[in-house]
Amino acid sequence: MTLPISKAYAAMEAAPATSLPFGEQWQYEPKWDGFRCLAFRDRKKIDLQSKSGKPLTRYFPELVAALARLSANTFVLDGEIVIPIDGHLSFDQLLMRIHPSKTRVDKLSQQTPCLFIIFDLLVNPEAKALTKLSLEKRREQLDQFASKYLKRNPAIRLSPFTLDLATARGWFHMGIDVDGVVAKRRDLPYQTGTRTGMQKIKKIRTADCVIGGFRYLEKQPLVGSLLLGLYNEQGELDHVGFTSSISAKDRPSLTRKLRKLVKPPGFTGKAPGGPSRWSNKRSSEWQPLSPKLVAEVEFDHFTGGRFRHGTKFVRWRPDKNPAACTIDQVERENRSALNLL
């Protein structure tokens, strides 16, 4: 490629934070729930690169086609690939794209086409690198790029930003589409490969879950993880995830407590699956419990009927009726953040 930066150029990253920073040097953007992507175009050559440096081009042929339709034939854009389904974004549909079959990928690209939400311009259509400019100056050029080239290309959208702290706080309540808020220093150049000048503040939520079972540690007869359940609309207890944030000092007493409650079936709806290819027989086995214990856990995402990542144990809830631990706890506000675009 003849671009002034190569595909090996590392994307700017964000340091995790617990609250929004404030001051005139900060701007705020929604943290979209998708795949971070640098899009390179050098005339007819288009490449999509993930934040970790892995190629994404073959998985999103519709985005390649959308970028090829732009009358600007030289640029590097930084953004997020997302897939809208029924007015909301679906991370599960994104995961389905990472598939070895071209036929499968092509079919999905037609059935569930993606959007590319852009928030930075690293190389402009004149093939000039902008990475040494401040974010404030880069955003001005990005806005001009969007105004000139994106009006007839709905597959590529411009992410909003704000300087208003109250507006940014409102984005934490935009339903399932926004993963939190990103704060960026307006006075700094593009911080390639570092976490300087950008912070991510994720939405952290809690839920009260029934402990429907547990797994032992791989090499010790002590509890390794608690299996979490929520009651569905039919009154069945579905397995929705796990928590393994148990302190070593608490494991012996907790193990004794759980053994007294072992009783099938544990989960009356969706149950934990069988062993994975990374698990040995013992680590994949689980013990069913009578649904008597309730734990409050902290989580970030709930999609596809389960917590996407492991949760963090917060506290026991002896005051909570297990029957009250229902799936509606994890439902989010139904307002679509796509209206921001």
Secondary structure as UniProt FT lines:
FT   TURN            7..8
FT   STRAND          15..16
FT   TURN            24..25
FT   STRAND          26..32
FT   STRAND          35..42
FT   TURN            43..44
FT   STRAND          45..50
FT   TURN            51..52
FT   HELIX           57..59
FT   HELIX           61..68
FT   STRAND          74..82
FT   STRAND          84..85
FT   TURN            86..87
FT   STRAND          88..89
FT   HELIX           91..97
FT   HELIX           102..111
FT   STRAND          115..123
FT   TURN            125..126
FT   TURN            131..132
FT   HELIX           135..149
FT   TURN            151..152
FT   TURN            154..155
FT   STRAND          156..158
FT   HELIX           165..170
FT   HELIX           171..173
FT   TURN            175..176
FT   STRAND          178..185
FT   TURN            186..187
FT   TURN            196..197
FT   STRAND          198..202
FT   STRAND          205..216
FT   STRAND          223..231
FT   TURN            233..234
FT   STRAND          237..243
FT   HELIX           248..250
FT   HELIX           251..259
FT   TURN            260..261
FT   TURN            277..278
FT   HELIX           281..284
FT   STRAND          287..289
FT   TURN            291..292
FT   STRAND          294..299
FT   STRAND          302..303
FT   TURN            304..305
FT   STRAND          306..307
FT   STRAND          311..316
FT   TURN            318..319
FT   HELIX           322..324
FT   HELIX           327..330
FT   HELIX           337..340
//
